[in-house]
């Protein structure tokens, strides 16, 4: 039943009626896999259970939802669902502040956020939604940990890691921003402790090589591709082996192949695998222990204050000059974990370091296009193995035990998964409360049956993200199966790879590591059917929503509340506004003018369509008949206007269809608006010419309005469906269909 909207455009009544109808017919349930039907798994971002949906979520999900509805309207089978990313430090910190178990907080958040998203009318298959903190789900993380461990892609190391004293946890490199913790923004420092690492270095070259293939596909947008290149951090140059008077040897890299003779020092990463041999001196080792990581990926102007350690050792350059060997974390952010030649004449940062050390930084040495003897072409990547251990309680338990006997470190058997996290933990903010729970810590060794203690570090939520794109491909009734059986399911294999992922431009790190994990599981076996090891056939990254040129934050008082906007203008207006205001690849500088413009447009569409329908009803005739009996005798002087209207409609459908294919929602919305202007202009010109609409004119207007409403379907689904039914049309497969497209436009 439609909404009672005879008195004007009432978005709340329309949206409530349409959403009730969607629920009744289960409109967005993932369809069964059928031979011959195109399948589209459209992957939205996995939201953190942060409390509320913000306007950035609305932008992201409006893009993805419009694309999902477009694909359904064209007859494709669509899977559109996500899982809540519920683990991690942010949720734990909020729980600490509120003095409650994190489990209670994230469940309450997820329920509230789901209501917000449902009110906006997004066409998610909610039956497939999940929480990463559900034991049935985090067993995926534990299974992945054990699988990668068995393949040698997870390892235990005692190395230098980033440590936040405030949060009392280690951080991955991507969580360090200009030497500060990504969460609390306090300085971090290097410490030595045992950690679990993911060995992504094994797949960096393939991730790099396949970027050309992704670009050639045409469905990876440039923002997404640029993010992958940025995370990868490829540097081309050469490497050579240098030796020192003490007998030590070191492979060094430089991107300046023609300036090796200008080298003045060697800089080595504090995380270098051979760092111990270069810091054997007790004083040097003491300095290394206190070395902060300020300077990682920071600009050259900060190098003046960057901590450096002089090892007191040297290496012989190809020129015979002795080069001092220095240790600094600056290497990591610029070249990855390696050793590099410092060439002050070519690099401003190196020049500042040379100045601090009173080293000659002039360019009096010889440059040569020919590399020195023994040099060879080389590539370095900034991306590197990262720690996944966290000293926090709200996370996936690591499936490892430490035997009190002779077994040492023992993986939990996969049949014993999941290792359950106590849900009644109430962290206080100090230490790791999981380590204080004897009922969790004390266990038996899977190998000898003797007493053992569980690992009390938990997995970082970034590790959970490696698999969050997979479980929605599994029907809920199949999710309790063993994971090796799940990967063999026809449904999962039919939906993968994802046809398109739509996420914020800050998702580059997640997608990069998901691509690596997919390649690893391809080689191990579970994802062997993905021959290229790519989880996403296409990818669109959109920029953030800002206001007054600045990032939104409560501190600045410039936050836009989606709930308030929906309450005032309705969901269709808000959805349309975030699509209308800017291309996905551009930051959306929020302005109320976009909302007002879109609300005015939808009101005009509604009133125009209602007026046209009412005129026909008042005349007691069906759509397409003449408005009045007198119109039958009116000479047809408007045929050329009808032909022009038909051409406008055909052109609009073709153009908007192409734009929808490429997710250019901004352009598509504006072209829909232009079509409405053309339709209004047609009616105005006909009436000006002959005073009223003839039968053919009325039919042409009805057809054009039906086409307009169908084109609005992906953007403003509530209004579009209500008007479609008002016109007397039937839904196709439960929704408004997409108009026909010229055969030469789309394949």
N, C-alpha and C positions, 0 to 999 in steps of 0.2 A: 504494500500500500504506500502511495506517495505521501509527501508532506502537504499539509494545508497551507499553501503559500499564495492564496489569491490576492492578498493585500500588498504584495511586494516581495522583495528578495529577503527571505528569512534564513540565513545560512544555518543557524542552529537547528531549526526544524528539519530542513533538508538533510543535513548531515546525520542527525539522529535517525531519521527514517532510512537513509541509505545504509548506514552502518548496521542497523538492525536487520535489514534485508541480507546484507553480506554474511552476517553471523548465521542467519537462518539457513542460507543455502551453502554455507561453508565455502565461500567464493574463492578463497586463496589457498585451499589445500593443494599440496603438490600432487600433480596428476600421475597416474601410473605410466611407466615407461612403455611407449608404443613404437613399433617399428615404423620408420618413415617419417615420424614427426620430429621436427627440429627441437632440440632440448637446450635450454638456456639456464644454467645455474648462475644467478646474479648475486655476487657476494658483497653484502654491505659490511661496513666496519663493525667490529665487535665492541660494544660500548662498555666502558668501565662502570661498575655499579657505584656511581659517584653521588647519587642522591636525586638529581634532576636531569632531564633532557635540556640541553642548551640550544641556542639558535644555530650553532655549528652542526649539531646533530640534525636539526631540521633541514638545513641545506643539503647535507650529505644524503639523508634518506629520501628527500624530495627528488633528488637526481636519480637515485637508484630505483625508487618506486615508479617514477615516470617511465623509465626505461623498461621495467618489469611489466607495467601495464601495456605499454606499446607492443612488447613482444607477445603478450597474451592476446592482444587485439588482432595481431597478425596471424594467429593460429599456432604459435609456438607453445610447447610445454615449458613452464617456468618454475624453477625452484628459487624462492626468495625468502631467506631466513637467516638468522644469526644466533650466536651464543653470547651470553653475557660474560665478559672478562672480569670475574669476581674476586680473584685472588690478588694479592699484592699489598705493598706498603701503604698506598693511599687509603684503602679500606681499613687497614689495621690502625692507622693514625686516627681516623675518625672514630673508630670503636674505642680507642684509648681515651679520646677526649670525652666520649659519652659514657665510659665505664660499662660497656656491654660487650658480649662476645661478637667478634666480627661476623660470624655466621648470621646472627640476627639482623645486623645492620645491612648486609648485602642482600638478604632476602627481602627485607622491607624496601630497599632501594629498587630492586628489580621489579617488584610489584607496582611501585609507584611509577617508574619509568615506562613500564608496559602500558599502564593506563594512559599516560601522556601520548605515547606513540599510537595507541588505538584511537584516541580522540582525534589525532591528526589524519586518521584514515589510511595509514600505510598498509600496503597489501602483503604483509609478512604472513608466512605460514607459521602461526604461533604454536602449532602442535609440535613443530620441529625445534623450537627454541630450547635452549638449555643453559645451565649455569656451569661455569668451569669449576666451581667449588663443590659440585655434586660428585660424590665418590664414584658413581658410574662414569662420570666424565673425566675426573682427574686420574683415573686409572690409565687414560690415554697418555698423559704426561709420563706416568711411571713406566708404562710399556715402552714409550719412545725412549726414555732414558736407558732402560735396559737393552733395547735393541741397538741403539747407537753405541752403548758401552761395549756390547759384544762385538761390534764392528770396528772398535778402536777409535770411534769418533767422539767419545766422551772419555776423559781421562782425569785422574787425580794428580794434582800438581801442587807443589809448595812454592809459590812464586810471589812476586810483587803484585799486589792488587790495590785498586782504589778503595779506600775505606772512609766512610763518613762517621765521624765521632758522634754527631748529633743523632743520627738514625741508627747507629750501632750496626751497620751492615756494609757489606761490600757492594760495589756498583759495577755494572758493565760499562764499557767505554762510552756507549751511546747514552748512558745516564749521567755522564759528566759534561757539564756545559761551562766552558771557560774556567775550568778548575774548581767548579762548584757543583754540589749535589743537585741533581735535577729536581728533587722534591723539596728540600728545606733551604736550598741556595746557600748553604754554609760551605766553607772550604773543605776540601777532602785532602787526604794524604796517602802516601804509599805505605803499606805494611806487608809483612810476610806472614802468610798463614796458609794452611792446606785448603784447597779449593777444588771444586769440580768444574771442568771446562768443556765447552763444545769446540770440536776441531773443525771450524768452518774453512780453514785454510786449504783443506783438501779439494774444495769445490769453487774457490774464487776464480780460477782460470776459466772454468766452464760457465759460471755466471757471467763473466765478462764476455766470453765468446758468443753466447747466445743473445746478447743484447742486440746485435745486428739483425738476428732473426725476428726478435720481438718488434723492432722498429719497422722491418719490412712487412709485418702483418697488417700494419695500418690501424690496429685497434689498441695499441699502447700509445697514450697521448704523450706529448713531449715532456710534460711535468713529471709523469711517472718514470719515463726513461731517464730523465736528468737526475731524479732521486736515486735511481739504481747506480748511475755512474758516480754520483757523489759519495754514496755509502761505500762503494767499491774503492774509490780513490786510486785509480790506476795511474802509475807513473812509469814512463818509458825512459830508459837510459842504458847504462852499462854497469857491470860489476867487475871487480878484479880482486885478486888475493894479495894482501900485503903482509909482510913479516916484520918482526921487530928484533932488536938486539938480544932480548931475553928469550928468543925462540918462539914466541907466540905468533900466531897467524890469525888473520881475520879477513873475511870477505866483506868488502865495502861497496856501496852503491852510490851512483850519482846520476841525476837527470841531465847533467851538463857534460855530454860526451866529449865535447871539443875543448874542455877547460880543465882537464884532470891536472895539468901542469900547474894550475893556479891554486891547487888545494893547500890549505894552511893547517888543517887539523882534521881529526876523525871524531865523529860524534856517535856514541853508541847508546841504544835504548837501555834503560834500567831493567827491562823485561827480556832482554836478549838472552837466548839459551846459554850463551857462553859468558854471561856477565860475571860469574864467580871467578873465572880465570883472570879477569881484568880488574877485579876489586879485591884481590887477596890481601892486600895491605890492611891491617886492622883499622887504621884511621880512615881509609877510604871506605871500608865496609861500614863503619860507624856513620859516616856522612851519608852513605846510601840509604841507611835505615831511616834517616831523618829527611830524606829528599821529598818535597811535596810534588804533587802533579800539576801545580799551576803552570799554565803554558800549553797544555794539550790543546791543539787545534786553535791556538790563539794567534793573533796577528803579530807581525814582525815588530811592531812598535813596543810590544810588551817584552821583547827578548832582553832588554836591558836589565830587567829585574829577574830574569829566569834563573833559577838555581842551576849551577853547573858543578860538576865534581871533576877535578883533575886527578886522573889515576896515577900520574907520575910515570906512565909508560908511554912508549912511542912506537910508531910503525914507519917503515921506510917507504916513502912515495916512489913512484916510477922514476922521478927525477933524482932520487937519492937523498932528498931532504927528509929529515926526521919530523914526523907529524905527531904532535901530542894527542893522546887519546883521552877524550872527555866523555862523561856520562851525563845525559840530560833527557828528561821526558819529552822534550820538544821533538825528538825523533819520531815518537809514536804518532803524533797528530799529523805529521807531514809526510812520513814515509812508511809507517807501520813499524813493527818490531824488527829492527834491522840495525845496521851500522852504515853511516854515510860519510862521504867526504864533505868537509866544510870548505866552501869556495867563496870567500868574501867578495871577490870581484864580480860574482854572478848573482849573489843572493844577499838581499838586504839584511835578513836575519843573521846570516853567517857573518856579515860585516860588523854587526853590532856585537856579536860574540867575540870576534877577533879584536875589536876595539877594547872590550872589557879585559881581554887577556894580554893586551899589548902585543898582539901578533900583527905582522905586516899584512895589510889588506889591499895593497895596490895590485895593479894588473900588469906588472912588469914581466911576469912570466910569459911563456910562449903558449899561444893557443894553436890547436891543430885539429883539422877535421879527421885525421887518422887517429884511431884509439891507440893507447899504449900497448906494448906487448903483453899478452895474457888477458887483455880485456875482452869481454864478451857481452853481447846484447842481453839486457835483462829488464824485467818488469817488477815493480813493487806495488803492493796494494796497502792502503791504509787499513782496510778491514782486516780483522784478525780474530783468532780464537778469543773467546770471552768467558768469563766466569758466570756460572749459573747458580752458584750457592748463595743463599741469603740467610743471615742470622736472625730471621724473623719467624714468628709462629704461624702467621696466616699465609699459608702457601702449601703447595703439594709436597707431602713428605717424600723425601728421597729414598727409594727402595734399596737401601744399603744397611747392612748391620756389621758391627765390629765384634768379632769373636773374642771372648776372653781367653780362649785357648790358642791353638796354633794356626787357625784358619785365616786369621787376619781380616782383610776387607772382603766381605761376601755379599754378592747381589742376592736380593730376594727372588725366589722362584716366581715366574710369571703366573703360575697357577694360584699363587697366594695374593695376587693383586685384587683390589687396591689395599695398600697400607693405609689404614684409616687415620685421619687427623681428628683429634679430640675436638668436638664442636663446642664444648663448654669452656674453652680457654678464654680468659679475659685478660688480655695483655695490659701491662701498666706503662709501657714505654721504655723500660730499662731491661737490658739483657735479652735473653731468649726464653720465654716461659715454657716453651716446648721441652727444653732441656731439663726443666725442673719437674716434669711429670713422670714419675717413676712408672706409672701404669703404661705410659707410651714407650719410655726409653728401654726398660728391661724386657728382653725377649730371648728367644733361643736361636742358635746358629742354624741356618738352613742346611749347612753342610755336615756338621758333626752332632747337632742336637744339644750342644752345651750352652752355657749362659753366654749371652751377648748383649750388646747395647745398640739401639737404633741410631742411625744418623739423625742429628737434631737440626741440621741445616734444612731449609726447605728450598724448593726450586723457585727461581725468579719467574714472575708472571710472563716475562718475555719468552721463556721456554714454553710455557703453556700456549702462547700465541703461535708456536710452530705448527700446531695441529688444529687450531680453532676453526679453520676453514673446512675441515673434513666431516665432522659428525652430523651436520645438517643433511648430508647426502644419505644418511642412514635412517630408514623409517623408525619411528620411536619404538615400535614393537620388536625391532631387531637389535636394539642397542645393548641388550644383556648378553648377547652372544660373545664368545671369545673373540678377541680382536683379530686373530688370524682368519677367522671365519667372516668377520665383518668386511675385511678387505677383499674378500672373494664375492661379495654380494653384487648381484646384477645392478641394483639401484645405484650403489656407490660408483661402480665403474661406468654406468651410463651417464651420470651427471658430471663426472670429472673429465677434463679440467674445467674449472669455472670459466664460463664464457666471458665474464667481465667482473672485475672487482672495482667497486666505487668506494673511495676512502679519502681522507684528508691527506694533504701533501706531507704531513708529518709522519705518515705511515711507511715511509721508504725503508726504514730499518726492518720493520716487521715483514714486509713483502720480500725484502732481500733475503732474510734468513729463512722464510718459508720456502723460497725457491731453492735454497741450499738443502733444507730438510727433505724436500721432495726428491731431489736428485739422489740424496743418500738412501732414501727408502726405495727409490727405483733400483738402485744397484744392489741393495740388500734383498729386495724381492717383493714386499707388499704393494708397492706402486710401480711394478715393472711394466704395467700396461701404459704408463705415461712415458713414452720412449724419450721425449726430449727433456723430461724432468722438470717441466714447467707447470705449476699449479694453476696459473691464470693465463688463459689464451689472450685476454685483453685486460687493460687496466686504465682507469681514469682516476687521477688525483686532483682534487679540487683544493683551492686555497681557502684560507680561513675567513671568517666573518669578523670584521673590525668595525670600530666606530670612531669617528673623528680622527681617522688615520692611525688609531692606536688599538692594540690588542684589548679585547674586552676583559675586564676583571672587576670583581667586587670592590677592590681597593680604589680603583679609579672611578667607580660609580657609573660606568658606562655599559652595564650589562643589559641586554634585551631579554625580557622574560617571554618565552613562547606561549606560556599558559595565558598570560594577560592579553597577548595579541589574538589568540584563538577565541578567547572569551569576548573580545570586542568586535572582531571582524569575521570570525569563522576560520575553519581549517583550510578551506580552498583558497581563500585570499592569502593566508600566510604561506602556503606551499607555492602558490603562483608568484608571490613577491620575491622569494629567495631565488627562484629560477629566472625571473624577469630582470632582476637588478644587475646581474653581471655574468659573464661567461664563467664556467667552472674553473678555468685555468687562471682566473683573476681574483684577487681579494675582493670580497664584497664589503664595501664601506657602507655600513648600515645607515639608512635614512628612512624616516617614516613616509617620505614621499612615495617610495615604491609600494608600500602597503596601501596607501590612499589611492594611488593610481590603479592598482589591481582590484581593489574593492569597488571602485567606481566602474571599472570595466565589467566586472562580473555582474554588478547591479544592472548595468545597461543591457548586457546580454540577456539576463533573466527577464527584464521588463519588455524588451523588444520581442523575445520569443513568446512570452505570455500574451502580449498584445496581438501578435499575429495569430496565435491559436484562438484567442478570444473572439477576434473578428470572424473567424471561420465558424466558431461555435454559435455566435450570435446570428449568423446567417443560416444556421441549421444545415450546414453543408460539410462535407468531409474535406480534409486537407487536400489541396490541389484543385478544388473547384473554384469558380469565380467568386469574388467577394460579393458581388451583387448581380441581380438578374440583368441590369442594364449593361453590365460589363460584357455580356455576350455580343452586343451589337457594336461595341467599340472597335474601330478599325485598328488592325494590328500594326501599330507604328513603333513597337518596342522590341521587335525581334533582334535587332542588332545589339540592344542592351542585354537581352537574355544570353545571346551568344558571348558577349563580353563577360558577363557574370560567370558563365560556365567555364570560360578560359581562365578567369581569375581563380576559380575553385580548383580546376585541374592543376594549375601551376602551383597553387598553395599546397595541395596534397603532395605533389612530387617533391617540392622543396622541403617541406616540413618532414617528410618521410626520410629523406637523406640526412637531415639534421638530427633526427631521432636515432638513426643508425649510428651516428658518430657522437651521440650524447651532447650535441650542441643545443642544450635546452633553452638557453638564453635567446638564441636566434629563432628557435622553433616557436617559443611563446610570442615573440614580437611579430612573427609572421602570421600567427593565429589572430593577433589583434588587428593586423593590417587587413586580413580577410574580412573581419567583422566590419571594418570601415568601408570596404568595398560593397558588402551586402547592404549596409545602410544607404550608401550612395546609389545603389541600384534602385532601391525602393523610392528614394527621393526623386530620382530622374524620371522614373516611370510616372509617378504621380504628377510631377511638373509637366510632363508631356501630354498625358491623357486624363488626368484627374483622379484616376483610381487604377487598381490592379485588375487586369484581365485574368481569365482562367490560366493562360499560359504563364503569365507573370507570377501569379500566386503559386503555381506549381514550381516555377524556378526558384522562388523565394523559399518555399518549403524545403526543396532539395538542398539549397545552399545552407540553410540553417541546420538541417540535419547533418550536413558535412561538417559545419563549424562545430557542432556539439560533439561529433565523433572525434574531431581533432583535439578538442578540449579534454577528452576522456582521461589521458595519462596525467594531465596537469591538475585538473579540478574534477576529480572523479565523482564527487557527490552531486554537484550541480549538473554535470554532463549526463549522468545516468538519469537523474530526475527529469531533465528536459527530454531526453531520448524516449523515455516512457510516456511523457506528456504528448509527444508527437505521434504516439500510437505505434512505435516500433517495438520489436522484441529484442531481448538481449541475445547475444551469440555466445554460447559457452559461458553464460553467467555474467557477461559484461558488454559494454558498448564495443562494437567492432571498429576496425580501422578502415577508412575509405580505400577504394581501389587505387592502385598506383600504376602509372604507365609502365609497360613491360620493360622499357629500356632504362628505367630509373633504378630499380632494385633487382638484384638477382633473386 
